[in-house]
Amino acid sequence: MTATPITFRNYVEDILDALNTAPDRPALKHDDRTVTAGELRALVFRMARALRLRGIGRGQTVTLLSGNLPEVIAARYAANLLGCTVNHLYNKLSAESQAAIVEDVETRALIVDPRWADRAAEVTAQAPVKDVLTLGPASLGEDLLELAAAESAEPLAGEARPEDICTIRHTGGTTGHPKGICTTFGQLAARLFDGPDHPRRQLLCTTVAHAGGMFADTTLRLGGFVVLHDDFDPAEVLAAVERERITDLFLLPPLLYRLMDHPDAATTDTSSLRALVYGGCQASPARLADAIRRFGPVLVQFYGQSEAGGISMLMPDQHDLDRPELLRTAGKVLPDVEVEIRDESGRALPNGELGEICIRSPHLMTGYWKQPELTAQVLRDGWLHTGDLGRLDDEGFLAVVDRLKDMIIVVGGHVYTSELEDVLNSHPDVTQSAVFGVRDADSMEQVHAVVVRRPGADVGEEELRALVRESRGAMYEPARLTFAETLPLTDAGKPDKNRLRREAEQAVA
């Protein structure tokens, strides 16, 4: 008796099948250019054949240096269809850091957005790769679109196996050896979720290299439409929401604050929104309450990590202004995820106790690329030690209090940066804040805070210090409090505390 072979469905194949159900419908839009579902599907197959002719295939790494172009999404799908590992470079890293990553992941082909051709030349001068392919005419490499145009658009079967590495996503890279998070094809297929029950019109204004790419995948797999912006501009986002009748939008909290604080927010029709998803870093309960009042019952908090996938969600009906304590939580744990709160010895703690959030789920990374010791530190006995401090309550809501590394040890106890940010953000004249530790000459960490005031506001340092003392006590009062027009953000849209820390160290040196 012959055993039935086990078949595996690559996530790309599911998306390509969805595109084929209505090939004439619009699938992607960038500026004034619209790509239909049929055109995107054909481009993926043509690109895959062009890559294969170059000898690029299963188990090799394709690195992308790009903005948010439709062709970038197609290139990722084409490479993954062949069973290649895909690695995105964050654009705000230095050329040296990018070159180190290109070399580290053993890049076989670098696919380049022509707008980044000069940077690609800098990177490949330091880390040569066999093939440099561009998404249109450029000053280096070969034009992948021209190569693809000569190929057939007939379907190709996916060549990946579930245990193959699908993506390597870096969480570091500005200093030292970057952490490359490895996710297999099998895990990525399990991570894609169905989302809310409505026809999706997604606006993507954060990099496709991060969570934005996952939301694009979900929308296309569900037969939806994705509008691509190269970067976040609050006026352009608001205009697009109204013009394109956007239903789904993903933002990191700092971008959400900028959106609702923009003058156009008061007059823009945002009634088409069904899910305004936020996540990626801590959110201020006071500012979330402002967002609920501005946009209505559409907010969804998604808490997860690149190492873990999704962990918990706070749904729209749980963004309840009559229960403000829920806005301090990350919602309820997802059905296929187990969470334990553990102390430093690894002992599971009861509800209400503060400790490290540890999780077990089908979505955990296989490990960090080429870093077995670091992998062993965070993956133990099938549990991921997230490095986040939190607690579970008796209703099952998970509160994320801080990152272990962001917790500042001071004389008298611990300062949790997110709690201090919550206090500062509760002032009506404050829109954002960032709190971080800076070591003094005696190697003791001192609490530093950078505050962004509302336009025209004149709240001063002493008033904010008094607010902190009254709310949290003298231990939480910053050693240094400064003001800024805006907070610097990382490529992923999170407050860049490393940059703020470096600037503070230089200021006090």
N, C-alpha and C positions, 0 to 999 in steps of 0.2 A: 504494500500500500504506500503510495507516494504522498508525502506530507505536503500540505498546501503552503506555498511560500508566503512569508509574512511581508506584506507591503507597507510602505511608509509614505504618508502624504506630507510632502514639504509644504510649509505654510504658504510659500509662493504659489504653489499649484492651486490652493484654495482661492487665493486672490485672483489668479488668472481665470479660473472658472467663473468667478463672480463677474469679472469684466466682460466675459463672453455672453452673459445672459442678455445684455442690452448694449451692444457695441457702439451704437450711435449716441448714447447719452454722454454728457460731459463728465469727466472723471477728475481732471486736474486743471487748475487755472493758475497762471503766474503772470502778473501784470495784465496785459490785454490779450494774452495767448491762452487758448483753451485746448486741452488735449482730450479727445474722446476715449471712452473705455476701450474701444477696438484699436485705436492708435497706440495706446499705452501697452496693450497686450502684444501687439505685433512688434513694437519696439523692444520689449523684453526678449522675445524669442530671437529677433535679429541680433541683438547685442550678445545674447548667450552664444549664438553660433560664431559671431566674430571673435569673442573671447576664446572659445574652444579652438578656433583655427590658430590662435596665437600660442596654443599649448597650455592654456590656463584652465584648470579644472579642479576636481574634488580634492580637498585637503590643502589647497594652496590659499594664500592670503591675498585678498584684494583690499587696498586701502583707498579711501575716498578723501579728497581735499576739495571741499565744495560749499556752495550756499544751498538755498532751498529751491532747486530747479526740478521740474518734472523729470528731466533726464537723469538726475541723481537717483531718484526713487527707482526708475527703470534699471539703472546700472546695478543698484543693490539687489533688486529682484533677479536680474540676469546672473549675477555672480552666485547668489545663494541657490538659484535653480541648478547650477552646475555642481553644487556641493562645496563651493568655496567659502572660506571664512572671510567675513567683511569687518573691516576696522575703519571707523570714521576718525578723522583728525579734527580736533577743536580748532577753530580759526584764530582764536585769541592767544594761543600758545606761541612761543617764539619759534623761529625756524630751527633752532638747535634742539628744542624739546620735540618738535614734530619729527625731525630727522632721527632722533633717538628712538621714537616710537616706531617709525617706519622700519628701522633696522631691527628693533627688538622683536616685532611680530613676523619677521621674515617675509616682508612684502614681496610678492611675485609681480604684481602690477599696481601702479598708482594711477587712479582715474581722477582727472582734474577738471574742475569747473574752469573754463577759460579766463574768468575774472580773477582767478588765483594762479595764473600761469607764472607770474614773477616769483611768487612764494614757492611754487613747485620747483622752480629752477634752483632756488636757494636750498631747498630740502634735499633734492637729488644730488646736488653737488657734494653734500655731506654724507648722504646715504643712497648710493646708486641703486636703482632697481632695473630689472630686465626690461620691463615695458612701462612706458609712460603713455597713457591714452587720455585724450582730451574730449570733452563733450562739446565739440565744435572747433572751428579753426583757432589755432593758438601758436605761440612762438616756439613751442617745444612739443616733442612727442608726435603721435599719430592721432588723427581725428577718428574717435571711436564711432561717431555718428555716420561718418562717411564709410567706414568699414562695415557697419551694420546695414547700411542701405543696400549693399550688394548681396546681402544674405536673405534667405527665405524666412517668411513669418509663420511657417508651419509649426505646429506645437512640438515641444520637446518634453520628454519626461524628466522629472526631477531626479538628480543623481545623488542627493545627500542621503545619508543614513541617520537615524535618530541620535546616535552617539557622537556624530561629527560636530565639531565646533562651528556654530553658525555666526556668532559675533564675538569680537573682543572689544569691550568698551572700557576706556580708561577713565579713572576717577582722579588721577594725579597727572604729573608730567611737568609741573612748573619747577620742581626741585627733586633731586634724587631719582630713584628708579620708579617709574609710574606703575600703578596697579592696573593690570589688564584683567577685566572680569570676563571669564569665559562662559558663554551660554550655548548649549547644544541646540540642534534643530528640534529635537524632541521637546526640550524645555520651552523653547520659544513658541512652538505650536500650542502648548498648554497655557502660555501666558496671555494669548490674545483673547479678549473678552467680547461678549456680544454687545454690551452697552445698552443704553436706554432704548425703549421701544418707540422709535420715531424715525422717519427718513432723515439721514444724517447729512448735514452740510457743515463740514468742519473747516474752521479757519486755523491754519498753522502759521504762527508767527514766532515760534521758538525753533531752535535748530533741529533738523531731521536727524542729527547725530545722537540726540538724546530721546526723551520721552515723546517728543513730537512725532518721531518716526513711527512709534508704536501706535499712536492715535491715527496717523495716516493709514497704517496697515489695517486697523480695525474698521475704519470708515470705508475703505475700498473693498474690503471683504464683505461688508454688509450692503454693498451696492450704492454707497454714498458718493459725495462730491467733496473734493478737498481744494481749498483756496490757499495758495502758498504766498507768504510774504517773506522777503529776505531777512527782515529784522523786525523787532517790536517798535512800533511808533503808535502811541495811544490814539492820536487823531485818525491815522489811517486804519487802525483796527476798528474803531467805532464806526467809521464811514463804511467799511467793508461789511460789518455786521448788519447794518441797515440795508445797504445796497444788495448784498448777496443773500439776505435772509438767513444768516448763519444760525445754526441750531446748536453747534458744539464748539467750544473754545477751551483750550488748555493754557493756563498761565501759572507761572511761579508767583508766590505771594507778592514780591516786590513789584512785579508787573501788574498784578491785579490792583494794587494800591494806586499806581500811576494811571491806570485806566479809569478808575472811578473818580480820581481827583481831577481829571482833565475837564476843562470847561465845557467841552462838547458833550460830556456824559449826560448832562442835565437835559439836553434837547435831542439826543439821538434816540431813534426808535430801536430798542433792543428787545422788543417783545417776541422776536423769533427765537431767542435763546431758550434752549431746553436743558442744557447741561453746561455750566461754567465750572470746569474741573480745575482745581488748583492743588499743588503739592510740590515736592522737591526740597522744601525747607520749611522751617517753622512759620506759622501764620499767627498774626496778632488777633486775639479774640475781639478787641475793640474795633479793629479795622474790618474784621469779618462782619461784625454787626452793621457797619457802614455799608458794606457791599450788599448785604441782604436788603437793606433799605433802598439801595440804588437799583439793584437788578432783579429783586424779587426772589421767589423760592426756587432758584435754579442752581445754587452752589452745591458742588460735590467735592469733598476732600478725598484725595487718593494718597494714602501713605504706603510707601514701598521703598525698596532699595534696588540698585542694579544687581547686587549680589543675590537678591531674594525674590524679585518680582513684587507683586502686590501683597500687602499685609492686611490692611484694613481700609474701610471707607466710611465717611460720614455723609449720609444721603441728604437730599434737599429737605425732607420733612424733619430731619434732625438738626438742621440749621434753624433752631427755634429761638426767637428773641425772648420768649417767655421762659426758656431754660438756658440761660447764658453759660452755665457750667459745661454744656455739651460742646460749646465752641472752643473749649480748652482741650478737647479730645480729638483723636484722629478717627473716631467712629468705632464700629464693631469689626472684629476680626473676620476675614473672608472665610467662606465655608470650608475650603480645602487647606486652610492654614492652621497650625497649632502654635500657640504663644505661651511661653512661660516667662515670668519675671524672676530673675535669679540674682542672688547676692554674689559677692566676690568669690566665695568658695564654691559656687555652682549650685547652691541649694535653692530649690523653688520656693518663692515667697507667696504668702497669701494675698488675696485681693486687698488693695489699698496700700501695699508696701511698695516702696520705690527701689528699683533695681534695673539690671540690664535686660533689655528685651531680647529674648532668644526665640527663634522660630524654627519650625520644621514644616516643609511643604514640598510638593513635586517640582517647584519652580526654582529651587536653590541652584546657584551657579555650580559648575564642576570644580572651580577653583580659580586662583589668580595665575595668569600666564607666566610660566617659568619661575614661580615663587612658591615652592612647596612649603617652606617654613611659615610664610605668612598665611598661606591657605590653612595649614594645620592650626594656626592660632584662632581663626574665626570659625572653621568648620570642625566640630568635635562631636563624635558619636551621632552624626546625622542632624545635628542642630547647628544653626547659624547664629553666632554671637554678633548681634548687629552693631554694637558700640553705642546704641541709643539707650538712654535712661528713661524709664517710664513706669507706669502702674496700670493695673486693670481694676475697674470698679465692679461692684456686685451686679450691675446690669450688663456687664460685658463690654463696656466702652474702654478703649485703650487710650491713655494719655501719654504723649511723648514729651518728656520734660526737657531733655537736652541731649547733646552728644557727650559721651564720656570725655572726649578730648577737649570739648568746649567748656566743660564745667571748670570753674576757676577756684582753686584752693586759696583761701585767704585766712588771715588770722581770725579765728573764731568759728570757722566752718567753710561751707561751699557756697559759691554764688553760681546759680544756674542762669546762663546768659539769656535764655528765652524768657524766663520770668522777669528779668530786669527789662528786657525789650518790651514785654507786655505792659509794664508799668509806664515806661516812657511813652509808648504809643497810645496809652489811654488819655494823655493830655490832648485837649481839643486842637491845639496848635501844632501838634507833631504828626507827620505823615508816616515816617519810617525811622528806625534806629538800628544800629548794629553794635553789639557788645562783644568784647573779646579781651583776652588776657595778654599783657605785655610784661616780660620779665625786667625787673630793675637791676641795678648794679649788684645787688645781693642775690640775684637769681630767684627772687620772690615774684610771683605773678601779681600784677596790679590790674584792677578793673578799668578798662577804657570803654567809653561810649561815644559813638558818632551819631548825631541826631540831624534829621532833615525836617525843617519847619515848613508849615503851610506857607504858600506865597503871601507875603505881606505881614506875616505873623512876627511878633517881636518877643516871644517867650524867651527868657534868659536862663543862664546856667543856674543861678541860685534858686529860681522857681522850680526847675526840674530836680535839683538836688533835694529840695524840701519835699517834693512829691515822693521821691524815692525813700527818704528817711521815714516819712509818715506811713508809706505803704508797706515797705519791706524791712525797715530798720537801717541803722548806720552801716552794718556790714555790707549792704548792697550799694552804698553810695560810691559812685565811680571815683577813682583817684584822678582821672582826667576825663572831662566831658567837652567835646568840641562840636561845632556845627558844620554842615556841608550842604551844598545845593542838591546833590544827588549822591546815592551810594554806588560805588563801582560794582559791576556784576561780572560773574564768570560767564563763560560761553553758554553754560547751562541755564543762566538766568538767576543764579543764587548770589546773595551778597558776597563779595570777594573779601572775606575777612583776612586772608593771607596778605593781600595787598594793603588793607587798612592797618594790619599789624606792622608790616614793614615801614609804612609811612609814619606810624606812631613811634616806632623804635628810632627812626632817623630824627624825629622831632624832639625826642627827649635825650638823644645822645649828647 
